[in-house]
């Protein structure tokens, strides 16, 4: 498909309905691997997650005045919070979803603060010396889980890792932005082949089809079971306790503060890609409301937090189709996909060793993203204040993750994991210690991203600097 150098801003008029539908499906394909991986890692429902992604994207489309081509998929930033609160225990997932709901409300509060006080004053509270180490910490906390899952069958895990690396380094075009998806599918095909030929090879677990039956194929279409991890479920069951709810709320709220910085970066990146200033119009207030309320909707329905997806930004850069309606099409397709119950059954047959292999790469890249945040913002570690902030964030995060902080509160005992303690310590130290050297420059942040590397490995290069 040929497009003009300046890009396509009215897809239906310039391309026609058929091509727009194909482009919409392409965006579904781009977000799919990462979005589906989050429920697999947290224990949430794949169908509910897809439904939440579709609903969140539709909401974002309208609240941002139909101006920004962005897809809201599952956020990896909150994986550490899920591990801290639920740690694979399904009975605790409703509390984690309550935390997701409250995290979304943080975006709403920040959107109001941005509107009243301006971005410059609010961003002083979250400098790179705090947000960078916290992002690094998220990957480090999750690393043990990734290795543990991969150890069930290192052959499949290493196969997934090798495919991801090869796709990222040697593939071109659309394939290059889907290393996670191809890594999972490639290793899965290998597992299926071994299962069909010799299912007990080396005494390792391969692909288990025991959960697939004729009944599964009969129930082809079904409403996603959003009530399974509904935050109101403990209240209805009479098992609700603030001992579990309060730590979940605090942990997810703190992670939301760090994720907000990622949100601003993504809005800058898509603005540079489309040669438009989205921070000025429709503005950060609307984009934060879009992301935040989308996340609260997801949490209320028992799904993971949403975030703006850099994978889809890479597709926008490749196709030069800047019409936001293509994301609306992708969102509707995602909603339809969420109602295909046979699809979730297939996803659940993926061996944990493959998920572990993918997670090793993914969690490492999360930590690397935190390092890049520190480097690109030129955090000066010659200053003792910056060293002590980062040092205490790392030590508190890893230490309290192993031995959670217990706070007696009457007849209850509140427990806080490493991520929550580290974030609180980092934010407070930054406020207390003298010598602050970070100043958020709104024009610099919204201006120009000459080369943006997405999590999937795509490089978005712009030829001209957009008007500020």
Buried (B, 14 or more C-beta within 10 A) or exposed (E): EEEEEEBBBEBEEBBEEEBBBEBBBBBBBBBBBBBBBBBBBBBBBBBBBBBBBBBBBBBBBEBBEBBBBBBBBBBBBBBBBBBBBBEEEEEBBBBBBBBBBBBBBBBBEBBEBBBEEEBEEBBBBBBBBBBBBBBBBBBBBBBEBBBEBBEBBBBBBBBBBBBBBBBBEEBEEBEBBBBBBBBBBBBBEBBBEBBEEEBEEEEBBBBBBEEBEEEBEEEEEEEBBBBBBBBBBBEEEEEBEEBBBBBBBBBBBBBBBBBBBBBBBBBBBBBBBBBBBBBBEBBBBBBBBBBBBBBBBBBBBBBBBBBBBBBBBBBBBBBBBBBBBBBBBBBBBBBEBBBBBBBBBBBEBBBBBBBBBBBBBBBBBBBBBBBBBBEEBEBEEEBEBBBEBBBBBBEBBBBBBEEBBEEEEEEEEBBBBBBBBBBBBBBEBBEEBEEEEBEBEBEEBBBBBEEBBBBBBBEBEBEEEBEE
